[in-house]
Amino acid sequence: MAKNNRTEARIHRHRRVRKYISGTESRPRLSVFRSLAEIYAQVIDDQAGVTLAAASSIDHELRGKTDGKKKLDQAKLVGELLARRAKDKGITRVVFDRGGFRFSGRVKALADAAREAGLEF
């Protein structure tokens, strides 16, 4: 299945940025993926190859809270949930990886909510 030029461009941007951005144990990477309907975020230690915390708009904790909300509001809830889960594991500082997406809309809403909930990046 052929991908469109926009998707190929996003993947190319993401690969280019990933040459320089990497998560460590002391400062893991907060990775964001945005599909048409959902948004996903993970806190990853790239050196160990382990996902330390994750949240998404289809998460069980958010199941009832996201019904009838706009995608932007769902992204805010995901950012808050991810920050809470990361802080529970002792993670306060991360490096942000927007996944080749523009830093606007849902990606920005998720990042701002994570910052307000206590993550530092």
Secondary structure, DSSP 8 states (H G I E B T S, - for coil): ----HHHHHHHHHHHHHHTT----SSS-EEEEEE-SS-EEEEEEETTTTEEEEEEETT-GGGTTTSTT--HHHHHHHHHHHHHHHHHHTT--B-EEE-TTS-SSTHHHHHHHHHHHTT-B-
